[in-house]
Amino acid sequence: LADGAFLGGHDRGVFSECYLAFESTVYARREEILSRLEGPKKGALEDLIKLVHRFANGGRHSPSERASSGGFEVDHTDAEFCRLLATAALAYLAKLESQ
C-alpha cells in the first residue's frame, strides 16, 4: 500500500501506510525484539525503533492539526525515506525471527 501511495505521489499516505505497518509489527513487538539483544546494541535499537515510529507518525499528520500531533510538512523525498526505513525495519524483524 505504501508503494502505491508513493507511486501516486500521495506522500502523507506513504507515511500513514508505513506507520500502520511499523506500528503493528515492529513497534507493537519491541519488547520481544529487544529481549533478544544485550548491551549497547539493545539500547541503540530501542532508540532507533522510537525514532522511526516518531518520524512515521509525524509525517502522517499535518502541522495544522492539534499541537500534540507532532505533524510536519512532507515531500516525496521524505516519503521515500520513510518507506525505506519501514522496509528495512520489517526485513530486520523477519531475519531476527528466523535465527
PyMOL commands that set and color helices and strands:
alter all, ss='L'
color gray80, all
select helices_A, chain A and resi 2-7+11-27+30-34+39-59+67-69+76-97
alter helices_A, ss='H'
color red, helices_A
deselect
rebuild
show_as cartoon
